[in-house]
Amino acid sequence: MKPPPFHYAAPSSVVEAVDLLVAHAATEPRVLAGGQSLIPLMNFRLAQPGHLIDLRNVTELQGIRVDGDVLVMGAMTRQAAVERSPEVALLAPLLAEAVGLVAHAPIRNSGTIGGSIAHADPAAELPAVALALDADLVATGPEGTRTIPAAEFLLGPFSTALRPDEILTQIRVPRRGGGHAFVEFARTHGNFALVGVAAQVEVGADRVRRAAIALTGVAPTAIRATAAENALVGAAPDAETIAAAADAAVAGLTPAGDLHASAATRTALARSYVRRALERAISRAQDRR
């Protein structure tokens, strides 16, 4: 299938892009970032925007820089650039590890970090990483710029706190210490994961000081496993604590079953992969001490 007719625009600035969103609000305009999700949806007519606003020429939305202890990434920064960035490897190694698991290299060459987060696919890696790293997401609209914490950004499957006339322009990630891990289970390399886990853990002399865990593939959005985090903080970083945290992470989960995996299978995978992520993150944290 092919998409129905639409109007195309390629603005060169954020202001121009926002003006286009406002001017054509009645036609349900959509912003095009890397196109790795939107274009297939349009081809199947699951998305039918009257206007397509391509951000590829908006250079102010591209690039990676460091602002003190904060990693700042333009929303149009390609995933491949994030994967190769020494700044990302230094300040947010969890992100560097996770982005390498996104689909295949040709997809990452076109796909953008902002596009993946704003698309809010419940099975995607990057929304979970944004949650685990307490990222701030900067949106720009006709009323100016506002900052949305990652914890408030994801509202449901493919639904975010962005307003119809806003564009995600920047992702800001605070530097975190300790160890990290991103692990996932996919039936074949490059496929969407049935379950994915992002973990960032700080360890003191003999206790866990801080823990952040986010899961993907087990709920309508990526979610923080706060019960598991609470089970870790203040406890010894040993196998018993990790097992208890993994149990806490899946308590109350009600993932949807489908042709890829039943609800019970997803829950069992989540428990196993939370344990794996914590073992790896804690080991890395201890090596850094």
MISELUM-856720 format. One record per residue (C-alpha): x, y, z. Coordinates in steps of 0.05 Angstrom, whole numbers. Layout:
<vextis>
((X, Y, Z))
...
</vextis>
This chain:
<vextis>
((0, 0, 0))
((20, 73, -8))
((-1, 133, 34))
((-57, 179, 13))
((-37, 247, -15))
((-4, 296, 33))
((32, 362, 32))
((107, 363, 46))
((150, 417, 77))
((223, 418, 98))
((234, 478, 144))
((303, 502, 163))
((288, 525, 234))
((248, 503, 295))
((208, 568, 292))
((188, 553, 220))
((170, 481, 237))
((126, 503, 295))
((92, 555, 251))
((75, 500, 201))
((45, 457, 256))
((1, 515, 278))
((-18, 537, 208))
((-39, 467, 186))
((-68, 442, 252))
((-134, 422, 219))
((-99, 371, 174))
((-67, 331, 231))
((5, 348, 211))
((61, 302, 232))
((134, 316, 243))
((183, 271, 207))
((249, 257, 242))
((285, 195, 217))
((222, 164, 186))
((237, 93, 209))
((169, 87, 244))
((125, 141, 213))
((137, 123, 140))
((116, 50, 148))
((54, 72, 186))
((37, 119, 129))
((48, 65, 78))
((-2, 21, 114))
((-48, 82, 123))
((-46, 75, 198))
((-22, 147, 199))
((-52, 196, 149))
((-24, 265, 160))
((-48, 321, 114))
((20, 355, 122))
((87, 323, 133))
((140, 369, 164))
((209, 341, 152))
((261, 364, 203))
((323, 340, 167))
((345, 411, 149))
((337, 439, 220))
((410, 436, 239))
((398, 467, 307))
((366, 401, 327))
((429, 361, 312))
((490, 348, 354))
((517, 326, 421))
((550, 370, 474))
((566, 371, 548))
((539, 425, 593))
((573, 415, 660))
((550, 347, 684))
((492, 344, 635))
((494, 309, 567))
((455, 350, 517))
((431, 319, 452))
((391, 350, 396))
((328, 311, 381))
((349, 301, 308))
((416, 270, 327))
((422, 203, 291))
((424, 141, 333))
((489, 120, 300))
((521, 186, 323))
((497, 172, 394))
((526, 102, 390))
((595, 127, 368))
((598, 190, 412))
((654, 193, 463))
((613, 243, 504))
((556, 193, 508))
((603, 137, 527))
((632, 179, 583))
((570, 212, 613))
((515, 162, 595))
((545, 93, 580))
((477, 62, 592))
((450, 100, 531))
((510, 80, 489))
((499, 7, 506))
((424, 9, 492))
((426, 47, 427))
((472, -6, 397))
((414, -55, 405))
((365, -13, 366))
((348, -51, 302))
((406, -54, 252))
((461, -5, 231))
((424, 22, 170))
((364, 38, 214))
((408, 73, 265))
((440, 114, 209))
((372, 145, 195))
((334, 139, 260))
((340, 195, 311))
((343, 194, 387))
((286, 243, 392))
((243, 207, 341))
((248, 142, 379))
((230, 173, 446))
((173, 215, 417))
((145, 155, 380))
((137, 121, 448))
((134, 50, 424))
((123, 6, 486))
((176, -43, 462))
((230, 9, 444))
((296, 14, 481))
((307, 89, 485))
((244, 110, 524))
((265, 61, 579))
((336, 90, 580))
((307, 160, 586))
((267, 137, 646))
((325, 102, 680))
((371, 162, 670))
((319, 214, 693))
((326, 251, 628))
((293, 318, 616))
((258, 326, 549))
((255, 396, 521))
((195, 414, 477))
((185, 476, 435))
((118, 504, 413))
((84, 570, 397))
((86, 590, 470))
((160, 577, 477))
((201, 522, 509))
((184, 476, 567))
((220, 418, 600))
((184, 352, 612))
((215, 300, 659))
((219, 232, 627))
((175, 205, 683))
((118, 250, 659))
((131, 244, 584))
((104, 175, 567))
((28, 173, 572))
((9, 109, 536))
((25, 68, 474))
((51, 117, 422))
((26, 174, 465))
((66, 228, 499))
((59, 294, 536))
((77, 332, 473))
((22, 379, 450))
((0, 376, 378))
((36, 441, 363))
((101, 422, 399))
((165, 390, 375))
((214, 351, 418))
((278, 391, 409))
((328, 367, 461))
((344, 310, 507))
((383, 327, 570))
((414, 270, 611))
((448, 282, 679))
((512, 246, 691))
((504, 184, 736))
((557, 146, 773))
((562, 72, 788))
((550, 16, 740))
((500, 7, 683))
((470, -48, 641))
((419, -55, 585))
((397, -125, 569))
((340, -150, 526))
((309, -213, 497))
((291, -212, 424))
((275, -273, 381))
((324, -250, 327))
((379, -197, 327))
((351, -129, 309))
((278, -146, 325))
((239, -109, 377))
((253, -139, 445))
((200, -179, 480))
((229, -152, 545))
((284, -102, 557))
((315, -76, 622))
((356, -13, 635))
((393, -9, 701))
((438, 43, 734))
((465, 25, 803))
((511, 61, 851))
((546, 19, 905))
((581, 43, 968))
((627, 3, 1012))
((577, -52, 1026))
((509, -24, 1008))
((471, -1, 946))
((466, 75, 949))
((421, 87, 889))
((385, 45, 837))
((345, 62, 775))
((311, 6, 736))
((265, 14, 675))
((230, -41, 636))
((204, -43, 565))
((157, -92, 531))
((116, -108, 594))
((67, -49, 598))
((32, 2, 554))
((94, 46, 562))
((165, 37, 588))
((161, 37, 664))
((205, 48, 724))
((209, -12, 771))
((205, 30, 835))
((191, -30, 880))
((254, -63, 856))
((294, 1, 866))
((268, 6, 938))
((288, -67, 950))
((359, -51, 929))
((374, 16, 963))
((407, 5, 1031))
((415, -70, 1020))
((478, -110, 1009))
((493, -119, 934))
((489, -194, 936))
((452, -250, 901))
((396, -251, 953))
((383, -177, 945))
((384, -182, 870))
((334, -239, 870))
((288, -201, 916))
((292, -140, 871))
((276, -182, 810))
((215, -210, 844))
((193, -140, 865))
((202, -115, 793))
((150, -163, 766))
((101, -161, 824))
((36, -133, 797))
((58, -133, 725))
((2, -151, 676))
((36, -152, 607))
((-6, -166, 546))
((2, -233, 513))
((7, -238, 438))
((32, -285, 383))
((104, -271, 404))
((98, -288, 478))
((44, -301, 530))
((36, -255, 590))
((67, -309, 634))
((127, -315, 588))
((139, -239, 588))
((134, -238, 664))
((184, -295, 670))
((231, -261, 621))
((226, -195, 658))
((246, -228, 724))
((305, -262, 691))
((329, -201, 654))
((322, -155, 714))
((368, -203, 751))
((418, -203, 693))
((418, -128, 687))
((429, -118, 762))
((484, -169, 764))
((521, -134, 708))
((508, -63, 733))
((530, -80, 805))
((592, -116, 779))
((611, -54, 738))
((597, -8, 797))
((642, -49, 842))
((697, -49, 790))
((695, 27, 788))
((705, 36, 863))
</vextis>
